[in-house]
Amino acid sequence: MVTNRPRLAAGPQLPRLLGGELCLDFLNTVDPRHAEDRADYLTDYPALIRWAGHAGAIPSDIAGTLLRSAAEHPGRAEEVVRVAAGLREQLYRGIRALLNAPAMPGPSLEVLNDAIATAHSARELVPAAGPSMAWRWREPGRLDLPLLAVALSAADLLTRGDLARVHECPGSDGCGWLFLDTSKSGTRRWCSMQVCGNRAKVRQHRMPAAP
């Protein structure tokens, strides 16, 4: 397991959205996942909001409100970043374990259940256009809103029977990104054919021919 402190991803760079689900894209905010020298895209609150807008975890019109609130409550913002890191690691361990075992480890399940419970209590049904209803956040300016959206995405993924199509990228640089394989054949191997897949092709091409 990697124990070193990940370095900050430089500048406005954002991770590619290759997971196919919001919660998987959240897990893929360290790159490469299993490398000792890996970039972390969520090292402070502005970075979290930048990613959340990029991934669609929050409505684009509230990003400014959240950043202003974080500036007014820096301690709370730092706590949200700490919680985000914990949720990310526990959820990654939990989903990765489920790919090979019938149960999620207890600590991961506890963290996820707590996040889901918070998310459910933070939203309400309101009238929508026509004879229908829609979900709305009770407090659209709460600092942990991106994490609530991630928790609901994880709950949906874990309960709808798609886990057999979640794979871990075997990129030789330690990629480890998780993605939902939506291909018709269900045989997608890489998080990105253009990146990890091409690297594998290049390495195979450079291998000396067998005598």
C-alpha positions in Angstrom: 0.0 0.0 0.0 1.3 3.5 -0.8 2.0 5.4 2.4 3.8 8.5 1.1 2.0 11.8 0.8 0.8 12.3 -2.8 2.1 15.4 -4.6 -0.2 18.1 -5.7 -1.3 18.0 -9.4 0.1 21.1 -10.9 -1.9 24.0 -12.1 -5.5 23.8 -13.4 -4.9 20.2 -14.7 -7.9 17.9 -14.1 -8.0 14.1 -14.2 -9.6 12.4 -17.2 -13.2 11.3 -16.6 -12.8 7.6 -17.5 -14.7 5.8 -14.7 -18.1 5.9 -16.3 -19.7 6.8 -12.9 -19.2 9.8 -10.7 -18.0 7.7 -7.7 -15.4 6.0 -9.8 -14.1 9.2 -11.2 -13.8 10.4 -7.6 -11.7 7.4 -6.8 -9.5 8.1 -9.9 -8.4 11.5 -8.5 -5.0 10.0 -7.6 -2.8 9.1 -10.6 -1.4 6.5 -10.8 -3.2 4.9 -8.0 -0.5 2.4 -7.0 2.6 4.5 -7.8 4.8 5.9 -5.1 5.0 9.3 -6.8 1.4 10.0 -7.6 -0.6 13.1 -8.3 -3.4 14.0 -6.0 -6.1 16.2 -7.5 -8.0 16.9 -4.2 -5.3 18.4 -1.9 -7.3 21.5 -0.9 -10.9 22.8 -1.0 -10.6 24.8 -4.3 -9.1 21.7 -5.9 -12.1 19.7 -4.7 -14.5 22.2 -6.1 -12.6 22.4 -9.4 -12.9 18.6 -9.7 -16.5 18.6 -8.6 -17.5 21.0 -11.3 -15.5 19.2 -13.9 -17.1 15.8 -13.0 -20.6 17.2 -12.6 -20.8 16.5 -8.9 -22.2 20.0 -8.2 -24.3 22.5 -10.3 -21.9 24.9 -12.0 -23.7 27.9 -10.5 -22.9 27.1 -6.9 -19.1 26.7 -7.2 -18.5 30.3 -6.4 -20.8 30.2 -3.4 -19.0 27.2 -2.0 -15.6 28.8 -2.5 -16.7 31.9 -0.7 -18.1 29.9 2.1 -14.9 28.0 2.4 -12.9 31.2 2.6 -15.1 32.3 5.5 -14.9 28.9 7.2 -11.4 27.6 6.4 -11.3 25.1 9.3 -14.5 23.5 8.1 -13.2 23.4 4.5 -10.1 21.7 5.6 -12.2 19.1 7.4 -14.2 18.4 4.3 -11.0 17.8 2.4 -9.8 15.4 5.1 -13.2 13.6 5.0 -13.0 13.4 1.2 -9.6 11.7 1.4 -10.9 9.2 3.9 -14.0 8.5 1.8 -12.0 8.1 -1.3 -9.6 5.5 0.2 -12.3 3.5 2.0 -14.5 3.4 -1.0 -11.7 2.4 -3.2 -10.7 -0.4 -0.9 -14.3 -1.5 -0.6 -15.1 -1.6 -4.3 -11.8 -3.2 -5.1 -12.5 -5.9 -2.5 -15.9 -6.5 -3.9 -14.4 -7.3 -7.3 -12.8 -10.4 -5.8 -14.9 -11.2 -2.7 -18.6 -11.3 -1.8 -18.4 -8.7 0.9 -17.1 -5.2 1.5 -14.7 -4.8 4.4 -16.4 -3.5 7.6 -14.5 -0.1 7.9 -15.2 0.7 4.2 -18.9 -0.2 4.6 -19.2 1.9 7.8 -17.7 5.0 6.1 -19.9 4.6 3.0 -23.1 4.0 5.0 -22.4 7.1 7.1 -21.9 9.2 3.9 -25.0 7.8 2.3 -27.1 8.5 5.4 -25.8 12.1 5.5 -26.6 12.5 1.8 -30.2 11.2 2.1 -30.9 13.5 5.1 -29.5 16.5 3.1 -32.0 16.4 0.3 -35.8 16.7 -0.2 -38.4 16.2 -2.8 -39.9 19.3 -4.5 -42.4 19.8 -7.3 -40.9 19.7 -10.8 -42.3 20.5 -14.2 -45.4 18.6 -15.0 -46.9 16.0 -12.7 -43.6 14.9 -11.2 -41.2 15.5 -8.3 -37.4 16.1 -8.2 -34.7 15.9 -5.6 -33.2 19.1 -4.2 -30.4 19.7 -1.7 -31.8 21.3 1.5 -28.6 23.4 1.8 -27.1 23.9 -1.7 -24.2 25.9 -0.1 -23.0 23.2 2.3 -19.3 22.6 1.9 -19.5 18.8 1.7 -22.0 18.8 -1.2 -19.6 17.1 -3.6 -19.1 14.2 -1.2 -22.8 13.8 -0.8 -23.2 13.4 -4.6 -20.3 10.9 -4.6 -22.0 8.9 -1.8 -25.3 8.7 -3.7 -23.5 7.7 -6.9 -21.7 4.9 -5.0 -25.0 3.7 -3.5 -26.5 3.5 -6.9 -23.6 1.6 -8.5 -23.4 -0.9 -5.6 -27.1 -1.7 -5.7 -28.0 -2.0 -9.3 -26.0 -5.1 -10.2 -23.2 -3.6 -12.4 -20.2 -4.5 -10.3 -19.3 -7.4 -12.6 -18.5 -4.7 -15.2 -16.3 -2.7 -12.9 -12.6 -3.3 -13.7 -9.2 -2.1 -12.4 -6.9 -0.9 -15.1 -3.7 -3.0 -15.1 -1.5 -0.2 -16.5 2.2 -1.1 -15.8 2.8 2.4 -14.3 0.6 1.4 -11.4 -2.5 2.9 -12.9 -5.1 1.1 -10.8 -8.0 3.3 -12.0 -11.5 1.8 -11.7 -13.9 2.0 -14.6 -17.3 0.7 -15.6 -17.1 -1.3 -18.8 -20.1 -0.4 -20.9 -18.8 -2.0 -24.1 -21.1 -4.5 -25.7 -18.6 -7.3 -25.3 -17.7 -6.5 -21.7 -14.0 -7.0 -22.5 -12.6 -3.5 -22.1 -9.2 -3.9 -20.4 -7.8 -0.4 -20.0 -9.0 2.8 -18.4 -7.9 4.5 -21.6 -6.7 2.7 -24.8 -5.1 5.9 -25.8 -2.9 6.0 -22.6 -2.5 2.7 -20.8 -3.4 0.6 -23.8 -1.0 2.3 -26.1 1.8 2.1 -23.5 1.2 -1.7 -23.3 1.4 -2.0 -27.1 4.6 0.0 -27.2 6.2 -2.2 -24.5 5.1 -5.4 -26.3 6.5 -4.1 -29.6 9.8 -3.4 -27.9 10.1 -6.8 -26.3 12.8 -8.9 -28.0 11.5 -11.8 -30.1 11.6 -15.2 -28.5 14.6 -17.3 -29.8 
